[in-house]
Amino acid sequence: MTQVEDHSREMRLDSDSFAQGYFKNAVYRHWDPYEIEGLDDDKRKMVEYGPGEDEFDELRTAIARFGAGEEAVTEDLMPLAMVLEDINDQMFLSSQIYEEAKHTQFFDRFWREVINPVAEEMGYEVTNPTDQRYFNDDYIALFDKTEDAMERLLTDDTPENRVRAYCHYHLVVESVLAQTGYYGFQSAFSDQGSDEVTDEDFPNSEGLVGGIAKVRSDEGRHVGFGMNKVRGYVQSGEVSEDVVQETLQSLMPHVAGTFSDLTESLNPGPLVAYSRDKLTRRIEIITDAEAEVPDVDELVELGSDDAAAAD
């Protein structure tokens, strides 16, 4: 086997590269899903609140979809890792896959330590988060299409298909869908967010919201990486912005449909509006030559609604 010598660089890593900066941020912000505190209090408060069975089942549906989404993106990201050429990009994507696995771990832990114990206390059916009752047609279609877009890279790795893959994964699933989900949980189970998302007076759940804050901080970094990649293809003229517009707009009905059946204690309207605002902001950053992807420290900052709007 002939070994090909690489004379294109002096050092193995480019410490000033976009991806390497993101990788260093991921290392600095490492967290352990089993060290998130407050889940015992979440369980106690939920039992004291005493949700009706339909109300509790809607909460289970939201948690199940979030956890399954994290599991799906953990699996589906691998084809992109296989086609990337730059070691700095590969390192960042490795950190992203690891983080998606941690997110899966957190939602699995929440189901085991909060959801099922509350169901037992309330006398409700104990279910698994993989039960198909929790996943509607739009949710399934969105993740099936994302998987297809990623796997296409293994047989037809073109700039257009890379942009489509980034749009499916980083800009719709990770950005619009996930960020809207965080906003919904934050609004329902903390004093932040919007009072319009729910008419119910749910107890503050510091364990759930605290874990989601960690997840959301990671996702801000992932979204920034994807936006930077897509923006590079578009601004260089290598890929038309029409590819971005068509891909994102084709997936938005599935995003809206993912929330549309959560009507027992949530108001889907504000969530759909929030998701559309996110999409508009993404498109502006990618297509406007004067716009910039927010700095990574801004993308992962969770101290205010203004910071959240940037990620």
Beta strands, then each sheet from edge to edge (+ up, - down):
end
